[in-house]
Structure formats: structure tokens, C-alpha cells
Amino acid sequence: MFFLKHIFRLREKWQIQRDDEEKPFLEHLDDLRTMLLRMALCLTVSTILCAGFASNLMDILRRPVNQVWDMFEESADGGGGPRKGLRP
């Protein structure tokens, strides 16, 4: 949390210094290009990190679905034994 607050303070300080400047159109395009490159880099890094933890992430996402599916199977069985072939 400390780092996030520090980053916000630096960003606000940088914004205050640049507020009074008017930029030509090409500088705006340069800023856009820089921002798009940063976004692409962040997306690439996060995709690579998520790919490394894909099985763990899928287990986390599947857990609630499996719990609901198990409750459905129990209610459909009437408390009997497990039914074959329902779970995908």
C-alpha cells in the first residue's frame, strides 16, 4: 500500500508541473504511442505470468462451480449413491 501511495504522489507532482503546458499535436501522438506500448507490455507480462499459473487459476475458478454441481447431484439423487455420467 505504501508503494501505491508513493506512486500516486509522484504522479500528482508530475501532473502539477505539466498542467500549464500546451503541447502540439505530435507530442500528444507521442504520448499516445508511449501509453499504448506500456499497455502492450503490461498485457504481455500479465499473460505470461497467468500462463505459468494456469492450472492453479483454473482450480480457483472451478471450485465454486464444482460445489454447486455436487449440491445439484446430491439433491437430484435424493441422497442416494452417486450418479454416473453427469459430471463433465
DSSP file (Angstrom, degrees, kcal/mol; ACC not computed):
  #  RESIDUE AA STRUCTURE BP1 BP2  ACC     N-H-->O    O-->H-N    N-H-->O    O-->H-N    TCO  KAPPA ALPHA  PHI   PSI    X-CA   Y-CA   Z-CA
    1    1 A M     >        0   0    0      0, 0.0     4,-2.2     0, 0.0     5,-0.2   0.000 360.0 360.0 360.0 -34.2    0.0    0.0    0.0
    2    2 A F  H  >  +     0   0    0      1,-0.2     4,-2.4     2,-0.2     5,-0.2   0.919 360.0  50.3 -60.7 -43.6    2.9    2.3    0.7
    3    3 A F  H  > S+     0   0    0      1,-0.2     4,-2.5     2,-0.2    -1,-0.2   0.890 108.5  52.1 -64.1 -38.8    4.2    1.9   -2.8
    4    4 A L  H  > S+     0   0    0      2,-0.2     4,-2.4     1,-0.2    -1,-0.2   0.918 110.4  47.5 -64.2 -43.5    0.9    2.7   -4.3
    5    5 A K  H  X S+     0   0    0     -4,-2.2     4,-2.3     1,-0.2    -1,-0.2   0.904 112.0  51.0 -62.9 -40.4    0.6    5.9   -2.3
    6    6 A H  H  X S+     0   0    0     -4,-2.4     4,-2.3     2,-0.2    -2,-0.2   0.904 109.5  49.9 -64.2 -41.6    4.1    6.9   -3.3
    7    7 A I  H  X S+     0   0    0     -4,-2.5     4,-2.5     1,-0.2    -2,-0.2   0.920 110.5  50.1 -63.7 -43.4    3.3    6.3   -6.9
    8    8 A F  H  X S+     0   0    0     -4,-2.4     4,-2.5     1,-0.2    -2,-0.2   0.893 109.9  50.8 -62.9 -39.4    0.2    8.4   -6.7
    9    9 A R  H  X S+     0   0    0     -4,-2.3     4,-2.4     2,-0.2    -1,-0.2   0.921 111.3  47.8 -64.3 -42.4    2.1   11.2   -5.0
   10   10 A L  H  X S+     0   0    0     -4,-2.3     4,-2.4     2,-0.2    -2,-0.2   0.904 111.8  50.3 -64.1 -40.4    4.7   11.2   -7.8
   11   11 A R  H  X S+     0   0    0     -4,-2.5     4,-2.4     2,-0.2    -2,-0.2   0.917 111.3  47.9 -64.6 -42.4    2.1   11.2  -10.4
   12   12 A E  H  X S+     0   0    0     -4,-2.5     4,-2.3     2,-0.2    -2,-0.2   0.903 111.5  50.6 -64.6 -40.5    0.3   14.1   -8.9
   13   13 A K  H  X S+     0   0    0     -4,-2.4     4,-1.6     1,-0.2    -1,-0.2   0.910 111.7  47.7 -62.2 -42.3    3.6   16.0   -8.6
   14   14 A W  H  X S+     0   0    0     -4,-2.4     4,-1.3     1,-0.2    -2,-0.2   0.885 110.8  52.0 -66.5 -39.1    4.3   15.3  -12.2
   15   15 A Q  H  X S+     0   0    0     -4,-2.4     4,-1.0     1,-0.2     3,-0.2   0.896 106.7  53.0 -64.2 -41.2    0.8   16.4  -13.2
   16   16 A I  H  < S+     0   0    0     -4,-2.3     3,-0.5     1,-0.2     4,-0.4   0.892 108.5  50.4 -62.4 -39.8    1.1   19.7  -11.4
   17   17 A Q  H  < S+     0   0    0     -4,-1.6    -1,-0.2     1,-0.2    -2,-0.2   0.808 117.2  39.5 -68.4 -29.1    4.4   20.5  -13.2
   18   18 A R  H >< S+     0   0    0     -4,-1.3     3,-1.0    -3,-0.2    -1,-0.2   0.444  88.3  93.8-101.8  -1.2    2.9   19.8  -16.6
   19   19 A D  T 3< S+     0   0    0     -4,-1.0    -1,-0.1    -3,-0.5    -2,-0.1   0.855  84.9  48.9 -63.1 -37.1   -0.6   21.4  -16.2
   20   20 A D  T 3  S+     0   0    0     -4,-0.4     2,-0.3    -3,-0.2    -1,-0.2   0.527  91.1  99.6 -84.9  -4.4    0.3   24.8  -17.6
   21   21 A E    <   -     0   0    0     -3,-1.0     2,-0.5    -4,-0.0    -3,-0.0  -0.589  59.2-150.6 -85.1 142.0    1.9   23.5  -20.7
   22   22 A E        -     0   0    0     -2,-0.3    -2,-0.1     0, 0.0    -3,-0.0  -0.938  16.9-155.6-105.5 135.0    0.3   23.3  -24.1
   23   23 A K        -     0   0    0     -2,-0.5     2,-0.1     1,-0.0     5,-0.0  -0.840  14.1-118.5-111.7 146.6    1.5   20.6  -26.3
   24   24 A P    >>  -     0   0    0      0, 0.0     4,-1.5     0, 0.0     3,-0.6  -0.320  37.3-100.1 -73.0 166.7    1.4   20.4  -30.1
   25   25 A F  H 3> S+     0   0    0      1,-0.2     4,-2.0     2,-0.2     5,-0.2   0.860 120.0  56.6 -57.5 -41.1   -0.5   17.6  -31.8
   26   26 A L  H 3> S+     0   0    0      1,-0.2     4,-2.0     2,-0.2    -1,-0.2   0.830 103.7  53.7 -66.2 -31.3    2.6   15.4  -32.5
   27   27 A E  H <> S+     0   0    0     -3,-0.6     4,-2.4     2,-0.2    -1,-0.2   0.873 106.6  52.6 -68.9 -35.7    3.5   15.4  -28.8
   28   28 A H  H  X S+     0   0    0     -4,-1.5     4,-2.3     2,-0.2    -2,-0.2   0.897 109.2  49.8 -63.6 -39.6    0.1   14.1  -28.0
   29   29 A L  H  X S+     0   0    0     -4,-2.0     4,-2.5     2,-0.2    -2,-0.2   0.887 109.1  51.8 -65.2 -38.4    0.6   11.4  -30.5
   30   30 A D  H  X S+     0   0    0     -4,-2.0     4,-2.4     2,-0.2    -2,-0.2   0.910 109.6  49.4 -63.9 -42.1    4.0   10.6  -28.9
   31   31 A D  H  X S+     0   0    0     -4,-2.4     4,-2.4     2,-0.2    -2,-0.2   0.900 110.8  50.5 -62.5 -40.8    2.2   10.3  -25.5
   32   32 A L  H  X S+     0   0    0     -4,-2.3     4,-2.6     2,-0.2    -2,-0.2   0.918 109.7  50.0 -62.6 -44.0   -0.4    8.0  -27.0
   33   33 A R  H  X S+     0   0    0     -4,-2.5     4,-2.2     1,-0.2    -2,-0.2   0.918 111.3  49.0 -61.2 -44.0    2.3    5.8  -28.5
   34   34 A T  H  X S+     0   0    0     -4,-2.4     4,-2.2     1,-0.2    -1,-0.2   0.917 112.1  48.3 -62.1 -43.8    4.1    5.6  -25.2
   35   35 A M  H  X S+     0   0    0     -4,-2.4     4,-2.4     1,-0.2    -2,-0.2   0.899 110.9  50.4 -65.7 -40.5    0.9    4.7  -23.4
   36   36 A L  H  X S+     0   0    0     -4,-2.6     4,-2.4     2,-0.2    -1,-0.2   0.885 110.1  50.4 -64.8 -38.1    0.0    2.0  -25.9
   37   37 A L  H  X S+     0   0    0     -4,-2.2     4,-2.3     2,-0.2    -2,-0.2   0.905 110.5  49.4 -65.9 -40.7    3.4    0.5  -25.6
   38   38 A R  H  X S+     0   0    0     -4,-2.2     4,-2.6     2,-0.2    -2,-0.2   0.914 111.4  49.3 -62.7 -42.8    3.1    0.4  -21.8
   39   39 A M  H  X S+     0   0    0     -4,-2.4     4,-2.5     2,-0.2    -2,-0.2   0.914 111.3  48.9 -63.5 -42.6   -0.3   -1.2  -22.1
   40   40 A A  H  X S+     0   0    0     -4,-2.4     4,-2.3     2,-0.2    -1,-0.2   0.895 111.8  49.7 -64.3 -40.0    1.0   -3.8  -24.5
   41   41 A L  H  X S+     0   0    0     -4,-2.3     4,-2.6     2,-0.2     5,-0.2   0.926 111.8  47.6 -64.5 -45.1    4.0   -4.6  -22.2
   42   42 A C  H  X S+     0   0    0     -4,-2.6     4,-2.6     1,-0.2     5,-0.2   0.907 112.7  49.4 -62.9 -41.7    1.7   -5.0  -19.2
   43   43 A L  H  X S+     0   0    0     -4,-2.5     4,-2.1    -5,-0.2    -1,-0.2   0.904 112.2  48.2 -64.1 -41.3   -0.6   -7.2  -21.1
   44   44 A T  H  X S+     0   0    0     -4,-2.3     4,-2.2     2,-0.2    -2,-0.2   0.934 113.5  46.2 -65.0 -46.6    2.2   -9.4  -22.3
   45   45 A V  H  X S+     0   0    0     -4,-2.6     4,-2.4     1,-0.2    -2,-0.2   0.926 114.2  47.7 -63.4 -45.2    3.8   -9.7  -18.9
   46   46 A S  H  X S+     0   0    0     -4,-2.6     4,-2.6    -5,-0.2    -1,-0.2   0.870 110.9  52.0 -66.5 -35.1    0.5  -10.5  -17.2
   47   47 A T  H  X S+     0   0    0     -4,-2.1     4,-2.2    -5,-0.2    -1,-0.2   0.914 110.6  47.8 -65.1 -42.5   -0.4  -13.1  -19.9
   48   48 A I  H  X S+     0   0    0     -4,-2.2     4,-1.5     2,-0.2    -2,-0.2   0.914 113.5  47.6 -64.9 -42.6    3.0  -14.8  -19.4
   49   49 A L  H  X S+     0   0    0     -4,-2.4     4,-1.0     1,-0.2    -2,-0.2   0.919 113.1  47.7 -64.8 -42.9    2.5  -14.8  -15.6
   50   50 A C  H  < S+     0   0    0     -4,-2.6     3,-0.3     1,-0.2     7,-0.2   0.859 107.0  57.0 -67.2 -34.2   -1.0  -16.1  -15.9
   51   51 A A  H >< S+     0   0    0     -4,-2.2     3,-1.1     1,-0.2     4,-0.2   0.866 103.9  54.2 -64.0 -34.8    0.0  -18.8  -18.3
   52   52 A G  H 3< S+     0   0    0     -4,-1.5    -1,-0.2     1,-0.2    -2,-0.2   0.801 117.3  35.6 -67.8 -28.6    2.5  -20.1  -15.7
   53   53 A F  T 3X S+     0   0    0     -4,-1.0     4,-2.7    -3,-0.3    -1,-0.2   0.005  81.0 122.9-111.6  26.5   -0.2  -20.4  -13.1
   54   54 A A  H <> S+     0   0    0     -3,-1.1     4,-2.5     1,-0.2     5,-0.2   0.897  73.8  48.1 -59.7 -44.8   -3.0  -21.5  -15.5
   55   55 A S  H  > S+     0   0    0     -4,-0.2     4,-2.0     1,-0.2    -1,-0.2   0.911 113.9  47.1 -66.3 -40.3   -3.8  -24.8  -13.7
   56   56 A N  H  > S+     0   0    0      2,-0.2     4,-2.0     1,-0.2    -2,-0.2   0.914 113.1  48.9 -65.3 -42.4   -3.9  -23.1  -10.3
   57   57 A L  H  X S+     0   0    0     -4,-2.7     4,-2.1     1,-0.2    -2,-0.2   0.898 110.5  50.5 -65.0 -40.1   -6.1  -20.3  -11.6
   58   58 A M  H  X S+     0   0    0     -4,-2.5     4,-2.4    -5,-0.2    -1,-0.2   0.871 107.9  53.5 -67.0 -35.6   -8.5  -22.7  -13.2
   59   59 A D  H  X S+     0   0    0     -4,-2.0     4,-1.6     2,-0.2    -1,-0.2   0.910 109.4  48.9 -62.4 -41.3   -8.8  -24.7  -10.0
   60   60 A I  H  < S+     0   0    0     -4,-2.0    -2,-0.2     1,-0.2    -1,-0.2   0.899 114.4  45.0 -65.1 -40.5   -9.7  -21.5   -8.2
   61   61 A L  H  X S+     0   0    0     -4,-2.1     4,-0.6     1,-0.2    -2,-0.2   0.830 114.3  48.8 -73.0 -32.1  -12.3  -20.6  -10.8
   62   62 A R  H  X S+     0   0    0     -4,-2.4     4,-2.9     1,-0.2     5,-0.3   0.747  90.3  82.2 -79.3 -23.7  -13.7  -24.2  -10.9
   63   63 A R  H  X S+     0   0    0     -4,-1.6     4,-2.1     1,-0.2    -1,-0.2   0.893  93.4  43.4 -55.0 -49.8  -14.1  -24.6   -7.2
   64   64 A P  H  > S+     0   0    0      0, 0.0     4,-2.2     0, 0.0    -1,-0.2   0.896 114.6  51.1 -63.8 -37.0  -17.5  -22.8   -6.8
   65   65 A V  H  X S+     0   0    0     -4,-0.6     4,-2.7     1,-0.2    -2,-0.2   0.922 110.0  49.3 -64.9 -42.9  -18.9  -24.5   -9.9
   66   66 A N  H  X S+     0   0    0     -4,-2.9     4,-2.6     2,-0.2    -1,-0.2   0.882 109.3  52.6 -64.1 -37.9  -17.9  -27.9   -8.6
   67   67 A Q  H  X S+     0   0    0     -4,-2.1     4,-2.1    -5,-0.3    -1,-0.2   0.930 112.4  44.3 -63.4 -44.9  -19.5  -27.1   -5.2
   68   68 A V  H  X S+     0   0    0     -4,-2.2     4,-2.4     2,-0.2    -2,-0.2   0.906 112.8  52.3 -65.6 -41.1  -22.8  -26.2   -6.9
   69   69 A W  H  X S+     0   0    0     -4,-2.7     4,-2.4     1,-0.2    -2,-0.2   0.909 109.2  49.6 -61.9 -42.0  -22.6  -29.2   -9.2
   70   70 A D  H  X S+     0   0    0     -4,-2.6     4,-2.3     2,-0.2    -1,-0.2   0.905 110.6  49.8 -64.1 -41.5  -22.1  -31.5   -6.2
   71   71 A M  H  X S+     0   0    0     -4,-2.1     4,-2.3     2,-0.2    -1,-0.2   0.902 110.9  50.6 -63.3 -39.8  -25.1  -30.0   -4.4
   72   72 A F  H  X S+     0   0    0     -4,-2.4     4,-2.4     2,-0.2    -2,-0.2   0.918 110.0  49.3 -63.1 -44.2  -27.2  -30.4   -7.5
   73   73 A E  H  X S+     0   0    0     -4,-2.4     4,-1.9     1,-0.2     6,-0.2   0.899 111.2  49.7 -63.2 -40.6  -26.1  -34.1   -7.8
   74   74 A E  H  X>S+     0   0    0     -4,-2.3     5,-1.6     1,-0.2     4,-1.1   0.906 113.4  45.4 -65.5 -40.9  -27.0  -34.7   -4.2
   75   75 A S  H  <5S+     0   0    0     -4,-2.3    -2,-0.2     1,-0.2    -1,-0.2   0.856 113.1  50.2 -72.3 -33.1  -30.4  -33.1   -4.5
   76   76 A A  H  <5S+     0   0    0     -4,-2.4    -1,-0.2     1,-0.2    -2,-0.2   0.819 110.8  50.0 -72.7 -30.2  -31.1  -35.0   -7.7
   77   77 A D  H ><5S-     0   0    0     -4,-1.9     3,-0.6    -5,-0.2    -1,-0.2   0.728 103.7-130.1 -77.8 -22.2  -30.2  -38.3   -6.2
   78   78 A G  T 3<5S-     0   0    0     -4,-1.1    -3,-0.2     1,-0.2    -4,-0.1   0.774  72.4 -53.3  73.8  25.6  -32.3  -37.8   -3.2
   79   79 A G  T 3 <S+     0   0    0     -5,-1.6    -1,-0.2    -6,-0.2    -4,-0.1   0.470 111.1 126.1  88.0   1.1  -29.4  -38.7   -1.0
   80   80 A G    <   -     0   0    0     -3,-0.6    -1,-0.1    -6,-0.2    -3,-0.1   0.201  69.0 -55.3 -73.3-159.1  -28.8  -42.0   -2.8
   81   81 A G  S    S-     0   0    0      1,-0.2    -1,-0.2    -4,-0.1     2,-0.1  -0.155  72.6 -72.4 -75.1 173.7  -25.5  -43.0   -4.4
   82   82 A P        -     0   0    0      0, 0.0     2,-0.4     0, 0.0    -1,-0.2  -0.414  46.8-127.3 -68.9 143.4  -23.5  -41.0   -6.9
   83   83 A R    >   -     0   0    0     -2,-0.1     3,-0.6    -3,-0.1     4,-0.3  -0.754  23.0-128.0 -92.1 137.4  -25.0  -40.9  -10.4
   84   84 A K  T 3  S+     0   0    0     -2,-0.4    -1,-0.0     1,-0.2     0, 0.0  -0.595  79.3  17.2 -87.0 143.0  -22.7  -41.8  -13.2
   85   85 A G  T 3  S+     0   0    0     -2,-0.3    -1,-0.2     2,-0.1    -2,-0.0   0.458  89.2 102.7  86.2   1.9  -22.0  -39.7  -16.3
   86   86 A L    <   +     0   0    0     -3,-0.6    -2,-0.1     2,-0.0    -1,-0.1   0.878  60.1  79.7 -84.8 -38.3  -23.3  -36.3  -15.1
   87   87 A R              0   0    0     -4,-0.3    -2,-0.1     1,-0.2   -17,-0.0  -0.520 360.0 360.0 -74.9 131.2  -20.1  -34.5  -14.4
   88   88 A P              0   0    0      0, 0.0    -1,-0.2     0, 0.0    -2,-0.0   0.504 360.0 360.0 -69.4 360.0  -18.4  -33.2  -17.5
